[in-house]
Amino acid sequence: MQKNYTNANGRPTRSKINGEIIDIVLYRTETEGLGFNIRGGYDMPHIPEDSGVFVTKIREDGAAASDGRLSEGDKILKLDDLVSQLG
């Protein structure tokens, strides 16, 4: 099942609730960052018993908001060629 939402800018976002993993490629420019904050990891888990890294905020002025597919609460499984140990 997939639910469609819009973010604060009215841009569409997509929230997967069936566990599907999607690849999102974002590019940073000199004037626009990737545009999201993360939290978590082994030293300070965001969710108890889960050392994953999670998106905690999508910034309006970044590539993630422009793309519209990354959502707050999403778990980051891979960054470039670095794969989460617990994914």
CNS distance restraints for C-alpha pairs under 8 A (distance, minus, plus):
assign (resid   1 and name CA) (resid  16 and name CA) 6.99 0.50 0.50
assign (resid   1 and name CA) (resid  17 and name CA) 6.21 0.50 0.50
assign (resid   1 and name CA) (resid  18 and name CA) 5.86 0.50 0.50
assign (resid   2 and name CA) (resid  14 and name CA) 7.39 0.50 0.50
assign (resid   2 and name CA) (resid  15 and name CA) 6.27 0.50 0.50
assign (resid   2 and name CA) (resid  16 and name CA) 5.18 0.50 0.50
assign (resid   2 and name CA) (resid  17 and name CA) 6.27 0.50 0.50
assign (resid   2 and name CA) (resid  18 and name CA) 7.43 0.50 0.50
assign (resid   3 and name CA) (resid  14 and name CA) 6.48 0.50 0.50
assign (resid   3 and name CA) (resid  15 and name CA) 5.65 0.50 0.50
assign (resid   3 and name CA) (resid  16 and name CA) 6.79 0.50 0.50
assign (resid   3 and name CA) (resid  17 and name CA) 7.81 0.50 0.50
assign (resid   4 and name CA) (resid  12 and name CA) 7.02 0.50 0.50
assign (resid   4 and name CA) (resid  13 and name CA) 6.19 0.50 0.50
assign (resid   4 and name CA) (resid  14 and name CA) 5.06 0.50 0.50
assign (resid   4 and name CA) (resid  15 and name CA) 6.38 0.50 0.50
assign (resid   5 and name CA) (resid  12 and name CA) 5.78 0.50 0.50
assign (resid   5 and name CA) (resid  13 and name CA) 5.27 0.50 0.50
assign (resid   5 and name CA) (resid  14 and name CA) 6.26 0.50 0.50
assign (resid   5 and name CA) (resid  15 and name CA) 7.51 0.50 0.50
assign (resid   6 and name CA) (resid  10 and name CA) 5.03 0.50 0.50
assign (resid   6 and name CA) (resid  11 and name CA) 5.11 0.50 0.50
assign (resid   6 and name CA) (resid  12 and name CA) 4.25 0.50 0.50
assign (resid   6 and name CA) (resid  13 and name CA) 5.30 0.50 0.50
assign (resid   7 and name CA) (resid  11 and name CA) 5.48 0.50 0.50
assign (resid   7 and name CA) (resid  12 and name CA) 6.36 0.50 0.50
assign (resid   7 and name CA) (resid  13 and name CA) 6.34 0.50 0.50
assign (resid   7 and name CA) (resid  65 and name CA) 7.90 0.50 0.50
assign (resid   7 and name CA) (resid  68 and name CA) 7.93 0.50 0.50
assign (resid   8 and name CA) (resid  60 and name CA) 7.75 0.50 0.50
assign (resid   9 and name CA) (resid  60 and name CA) 7.11 0.50 0.50
assign (resid  11 and name CA) (resid  65 and name CA) 7.52 0.50 0.50
assign (resid  11 and name CA) (resid  66 and name CA) 7.59 0.50 0.50
assign (resid  11 and name CA) (resid  68 and name CA) 6.36 0.50 0.50
assign (resid  12 and name CA) (resid  68 and name CA) 5.65 0.50 0.50
assign (resid  12 and name CA) (resid  69 and name CA) 7.68 0.50 0.50
assign (resid  13 and name CA) (resid  68 and name CA) 4.63 0.50 0.50
assign (resid  13 and name CA) (resid  69 and name CA) 5.01 0.50 0.50
assign (resid  13 and name CA) (resid  70 and name CA) 6.97 0.50 0.50
assign (resid  13 and name CA) (resid  71 and name CA) 6.83 0.50 0.50
assign (resid  14 and name CA) (resid  68 and name CA) 7.18 0.50 0.50
assign (resid  14 and name CA) (resid  69 and name CA) 5.27 0.50 0.50
assign (resid  14 and name CA) (resid  70 and name CA) 7.26 0.50 0.50
assign (resid  14 and name CA) (resid  71 and name CA) 7.20 0.50 0.50
assign (resid  15 and name CA) (resid  69 and name CA) 7.73 0.50 0.50
assign (resid  15 and name CA) (resid  71 and name CA) 6.82 0.50 0.50
assign (resid  16 and name CA) (resid  20 and name CA) 6.46 0.50 0.50
assign (resid  24 and name CA) (resid  69 and name CA) 7.39 0.50 0.50
assign (resid  24 and name CA) (resid  70 and name CA) 7.55 0.50 0.50
assign (resid  26 and name CA) (resid  34 and name CA) 6.61 0.50 0.50
assign (resid  26 and name CA) (resid  63 and name CA) 6.19 0.50 0.50
assign (resid  26 and name CA) (resid  64 and name CA) 6.75 0.50 0.50
assign (resid  26 and name CA) (resid  67 and name CA) 7.73 0.50 0.50
assign (resid  27 and name CA) (resid  34 and name CA) 6.68 0.50 0.50
assign (resid  27 and name CA) (resid  63 and name CA) 6.69 0.50 0.50
assign (resid  28 and name CA) (resid  32 and name CA) 5.94 0.50 0.50
assign (resid  28 and name CA) (resid  33 and name CA) 4.99 0.50 0.50
assign (resid  28 and name CA) (resid  34 and name CA) 5.34 0.50 0.50
assign (resid  28 and name CA) (resid  63 and name CA) 6.76 0.50 0.50
assign (resid  29 and name CA) (resid  33 and name CA) 6.34 0.50 0.50
assign (resid  32 and name CA) (resid  61 and name CA) 6.85 0.50 0.50
assign (resid  32 and name CA) (resid  62 and name CA) 5.51 0.50 0.50
assign (resid  32 and name CA) (resid  63 and name CA) 6.76 0.50 0.50
assign (resid  33 and name CA) (resid  61 and name CA) 7.80 0.50 0.50
assign (resid  33 and name CA) (resid  62 and name CA) 5.24 0.50 0.50
assign (resid  33 and name CA) (resid  63 and name CA) 6.40 0.50 0.50
assign (resid  34 and name CA) (resid  62 and name CA) 5.17 0.50 0.50
assign (resid  34 and name CA) (resid  63 and name CA) 4.79 0.50 0.50
assign (resid  34 and name CA) (resid  64 and name CA) 5.90 0.50 0.50
assign (resid  35 and name CA) (resid  58 and name CA) 5.98 0.50 0.50
assign (resid  35 and name CA) (resid  59 and name CA) 4.81 0.50 0.50
assign (resid  35 and name CA) (resid  60 and name CA) 7.14 0.50 0.50
assign (resid  35 and name CA) (resid  61 and name CA) 6.44 0.50 0.50
assign (resid  35 and name CA) (resid  62 and name CA) 3.73 0.50 0.50
assign (resid  35 and name CA) (resid  63 and name CA) 5.59 0.50 0.50
assign (resid  35 and name CA) (resid  64 and name CA) 5.47 0.50 0.50
assign (resid  35 and name CA) (resid  65 and name CA) 6.91 0.50 0.50
assign (resid  36 and name CA) (resid  55 and name CA) 6.74 0.50 0.50
assign (resid  36 and name CA) (resid  56 and name CA) 7.43 0.50 0.50
assign (resid  36 and name CA) (resid  57 and name CA) 5.47 0.50 0.50
assign (resid  36 and name CA) (resid  58 and name CA) 4.45 0.50 0.50
assign (resid  36 and name CA) (resid  59 and name CA) 5.48 0.50 0.50
assign (resid  36 and name CA) (resid  62 and name CA) 7.26 0.50 0.50
assign (resid  36 and name CA) (resid  64 and name CA) 6.55 0.50 0.50
assign (resid  37 and name CA) (resid  55 and name CA) 5.81 0.50 0.50
assign (resid  37 and name CA) (resid  56 and name CA) 5.52 0.50 0.50
assign (resid  37 and name CA) (resid  57 and name CA) 5.05 0.50 0.50
assign (resid  37 and name CA) (resid  58 and name CA) 6.61 0.50 0.50
assign (resid  37 and name CA) (resid  59 and name CA) 7.77 0.50 0.50
assign (resid  38 and name CA) (resid  53 and name CA) 6.46 0.50 0.50
assign (resid  38 and name CA) (resid  54 and name CA) 5.38 0.50 0.50
assign (resid  38 and name CA) (resid  55 and name CA) 4.49 0.50 0.50
assign (resid  38 and name CA) (resid  56 and name CA) 5.31 0.50 0.50
assign (resid  38 and name CA) (resid  57 and name CA) 7.17 0.50 0.50
assign (resid  39 and name CA) (resid  45 and name CA) 7.55 0.50 0.50
assign (resid  39 and name CA) (resid  46 and name CA) 5.90 0.50 0.50
assign (resid  39 and name CA) (resid  53 and name CA) 5.66 0.50 0.50
assign (resid  39 and name CA) (resid  54 and name CA) 5.45 0.50 0.50
assign (resid  39 and name CA) (resid  55 and name CA) 6.59 0.50 0.50
assign (resid  39 and name CA) (resid  56 and name CA) 6.42 0.50 0.50
assign (resid  40 and name CA) (resid  44 and name CA) 5.47 0.50 0.50
assign (resid  40 and name CA) (resid  45 and name CA) 4.31 0.50 0.50
assign (resid  40 and name CA) (resid  46 and name CA) 4.40 0.50 0.50
assign (resid  40 and name CA) (resid  47 and name CA) 7.44 0.50 0.50
assign (resid  40 and name CA) (resid  51 and name CA) 6.17 0.50 0.50
assign (resid  40 and name CA) (resid  52 and name CA) 5.86 0.50 0.50
assign (resid  40 and name CA) (resid  53 and name CA) 4.53 0.50 0.50
assign (resid  40 and name CA) (resid  54 and name CA) 6.19 0.50 0.50
assign (resid  41 and name CA) (resid  45 and name CA) 5.18 0.50 0.50
assign (resid  41 and name CA) (resid  46 and name CA) 7.36 0.50 0.50
assign (resid  41 and name CA) (resid  51 and name CA) 4.62 0.50 0.50
assign (resid  41 and name CA) (resid  52 and name CA) 5.30 0.50 0.50
assign (resid  41 and name CA) (resid  53 and name CA) 5.43 0.50 0.50
assign (resid  42 and name CA) (resid  51 and name CA) 4.85 0.50 0.50
assign (resid  42 and name CA) (resid  52 and name CA) 7.50 0.50 0.50
assign (resid  43 and name CA) (resid  51 and name CA) 7.93 0.50 0.50
assign (resid  44 and name CA) (resid  51 and name CA) 7.56 0.50 0.50
assign (resid  45 and name CA) (resid  49 and name CA) 7.40 0.50 0.50
assign (resid  45 and name CA) (resid  50 and name CA) 6.22 0.50 0.50
assign (resid  45 and name CA) (resid  51 and name CA) 4.93 0.50 0.50
assign (resid  45 and name CA) (resid  52 and name CA) 7.01 0.50 0.50
assign (resid  45 and name CA) (resid  53 and name CA) 7.85 0.50 0.50
assign (resid  46 and name CA) (resid  50 and name CA) 7.42 0.50 0.50
assign (resid  46 and name CA) (resid  51 and name CA) 7.28 0.50 0.50
assign (resid  46 and name CA) (resid  52 and name CA) 7.67 0.50 0.50
assign (resid  46 and name CA) (resid  53 and name CA) 7.42 0.50 0.50
assign (resid  46 and name CA) (resid  54 and name CA) 7.23 0.50 0.50
assign (resid  47 and name CA) (resid  51 and name CA) 7.29 0.50 0.50
assign (resid  51 and name CA) (resid  86 and name CA) 7.43 0.50 0.50
assign (resid  52 and name CA) (resid  75 and name CA) 6.69 0.50 0.50
assign (resid  52 and name CA) (resid  76 and name CA) 7.25 0.50 0.50
assign (resid  52 and name CA) (resid  77 and name CA) 7.75 0.50 0.50
assign (resid  52 and name CA) (resid  84 and name CA) 7.22 0.50 0.50
assign (resid  52 and name CA) (resid  86 and name CA) 6.83 0.50 0.50
assign (resid  52 and name CA) (resid  87 and name CA) 6.80 0.50 0.50
assign (resid  53 and name CA) (resid  75 and name CA) 5.78 0.50 0.50
assign (resid  53 and name CA) (resid  76 and name CA) 5.52 0.50 0.50
assign (resid  53 and name CA) (resid  77 and name CA) 7.65 0.50 0.50
assign (resid  54 and name CA) (resid  72 and name CA) 7.76 0.50 0.50
assign (resid  54 and name CA) (resid  73 and name CA) 5.84 0.50 0.50
assign (resid  54 and name CA) (resid  74 and name CA) 5.61 0.50 0.50
assign (resid  54 and name CA) (resid  75 and name CA) 4.39 0.50 0.50
assign (resid  54 and name CA) (resid  76 and name CA) 5.80 0.50 0.50
assign (resid  55 and name CA) (resid  71 and name CA) 7.01 0.50 0.50
assign (resid  55 and name CA) (resid  72 and name CA) 5.03 0.50 0.50
assign (resid  55 and name CA) (resid  73 and name CA) 5.22 0.50 0.50
assign (resid  55 and name CA) (resid  74 and name CA) 5.40 0.50 0.50
assign (resid  55 and name CA) (resid  75 and name CA) 6.42 0.50 0.50
assign (resid  55 and name CA) (resid  76 and name CA) 7.24 0.50 0.50
assign (resid  56 and name CA) (resid  72 and name CA) 5.14 0.50 0.50
assign (resid  56 and name CA) (resid  73 and name CA) 5.98 0.50 0.50
assign (resid  57 and name CA) (resid  71 and name CA) 7.97 0.50 0.50
assign (resid  57 and name CA) (resid  72 and name CA) 5.52 0.50 0.50
assign (resid  58 and name CA) (resid  62 and name CA) 7.85 0.50 0.50
assign (resid  58 and name CA) (resid  64 and name CA) 6.70 0.50 0.50
assign (resid  58 and name CA) (resid  65 and name CA) 6.30 0.50 0.50
assign (resid  58 and name CA) (resid  70 and name CA) 7.87 0.50 0.50
assign (resid  58 and name CA) (resid  71 and name CA) 6.96 0.50 0.50
assign (resid  58 and name CA) (resid  72 and name CA) 6.44 0.50 0.50
assign (resid  59 and name CA) (resid  64 and name CA) 7.55 0.50 0.50
assign (resid  59 and name CA) (resid  65 and name CA) 6.52 0.50 0.50
assign (resid  60 and name CA) (resid  65 and name CA) 5.68 0.50 0.50
assign (resid  60 and name CA) (resid  66 and name CA) 7.94 0.50 0.50
assign (resid  61 and name CA) (resid  65 and name CA) 6.93 0.50 0.50
assign (resid  61 and name CA) (resid  66 and name CA) 7.79 0.50 0.50
assign (resid  62 and name CA) (resid  66 and name CA) 6.51 0.50 0.50
assign (resid  63 and name CA) (resid  67 and name CA) 6.06 0.50 0.50
assign (resid  64 and name CA) (resid  68 and name CA) 6.06 0.50 0.50
assign (resid  64 and name CA) (resid  69 and name CA) 7.24 0.50 0.50
assign (resid  64 and name CA) (resid  70 and name CA) 6.13 0.50 0.50
assign (resid  65 and name CA) (resid  69 and name CA) 7.84 0.50 0.50
assign (resid  65 and name CA) (resid  70 and name CA) 7.58 0.50 0.50
assign (resid  70 and name CA) (resid  74 and name CA) 6.93 0.50 0.50
assign (resid  76 and name CA) (resid  84 and name CA) 7.76 0.50 0.50
assign (resid  76 and name CA) (resid  87 and name CA) 7.87 0.50 0.50
assign (resid  77 and name CA) (resid  83 and name CA) 6.02 0.50 0.50
assign (resid  77 and name CA) (resid  84 and name CA) 5.25 0.50 0.50
assign (resid  77 and name CA) (resid  87 and name CA) 5.10 0.50 0.50
assign (resid  78 and name CA) (resid  82 and name CA) 5.53 0.50 0.50
assign (resid  78 and name CA) (resid  83 and name CA) 4.39 0.50 0.50
assign (resid  78 and name CA) (resid  84 and name CA) 5.94 0.50 0.50
assign (resid  78 and name CA) (resid  87 and name CA) 7.97 0.50 0.50
assign (resid  79 and name CA) (resid  83 and name CA) 6.59 0.50 0.50
assign (resid  83 and name CA) (resid  87 and name CA) 7.24 0.50 0.50
